[in-house]
Amino acid sequence: MSTRQPLSAHRIVIKVGTSTLVYPDGAINLRAIDQLAFVVSALRHHGREVVLVSSGAIGVGLNYMGYHQRPQAIPEQQAIAAIGQTELIAIYKERFATYEQKVGQVLLTRDIFTYPKSHRNVLNTFASLLHQNVVPIVNENDTVAVDELDHETKFGDNDQLSAIVATNLGADLLIMLSDIDGFYTGNPQATSTAQLLPHIATIDDHIYDLAGGSGSRFGTGGMVTKLKAAERMLAANGQMILANGADPTIIFKILAGDSVGTLFG
């Protein structure tokens, strides 16, 4: 039963983690990608503006090259990201085309939002894509993003990337799809007493103390990074929902006001 008000957000950023796109054994989850394309296309066709922030380049690259572990050397990781990104965007383009929805790729580094001219240019790019009814598919430009001295190019993880994109675009809502049902009072895999918190209005030290866990061998995110993303959204008067992305059609339930996941805001 619906216990929240339906969310009327017009501009939505959806962040999908590697765990949604890539199975634990490294195989690409084509079913989830197809469902994601279906949902985003349906929202776009009904007048909502949607930006998709997609992880998965390295995970898809590892699968494409037949590797079972992420390489240690930075240049090798960046090469895998370059290979995986082309494969990932090709899959997205094919699946979105099934639903008559055009997409465009936007690869970002952190410094783009630091320098006024590049900041203005990228915002203009997003505005033009959305005006032309194109869904921007965003990822960090892993092939060049390496921090050196005081020149920060890395976002650190796509949780932060999605929140930075959402706040810079003035998005009403950030939907973060992960491999967990929401924010719990403890690790639900380690303790049976952990309870899902359906609503968090304020993120304080106590909430951070409850956070724990880490990403899979294919991803980089953890619960702390999701809290930081939620903090950024709340500071910009937006909202964020953390929910399980195993079935991306959960987005329909989220927008309908069903009490799924954790609502921050």
Order of alpha helices (4+ residues) and beta strands (2+ residues): beta-alpha-alpha-beta-alpha-alpha-beta-alpha-beta-alpha-beta-beta-beta-beta-alpha-alpha-beta-alpha-beta
